[in-house]
Amino acid sequence: MAKQKKRVAKSPKTGSFVIGNAGFGKISAVEGIRMTAAMKKRAGDARAKGLTAEEHRREIIRSYRKD
């Protein structure tokens, strides 16, 4: 039985590739970057709230900002 090729998610409008959380984690691991529990929780919360990419970035910045 022939192997099926994995389809690569590519945006038809921009031509850019889209990778998921698991793929991003694997790429980051090669570079020596690991997601902490706090980072995973923040990403899960953002996903659950349905935040846009910009809102998610603001949340990340807010978490690292010194008061």
Residue pairs with C-beta under 8 A, 6 or more apart in sequence:
8 17
9 17
9 18
9 19
10 16
10 17
10 18
11 17
11 18
19 27
21 43
25 35
28 34
28 35
35 43
38 63
42 59
42 60
42 63
43 56
45 59
46 55
46 56
46 59
51 59
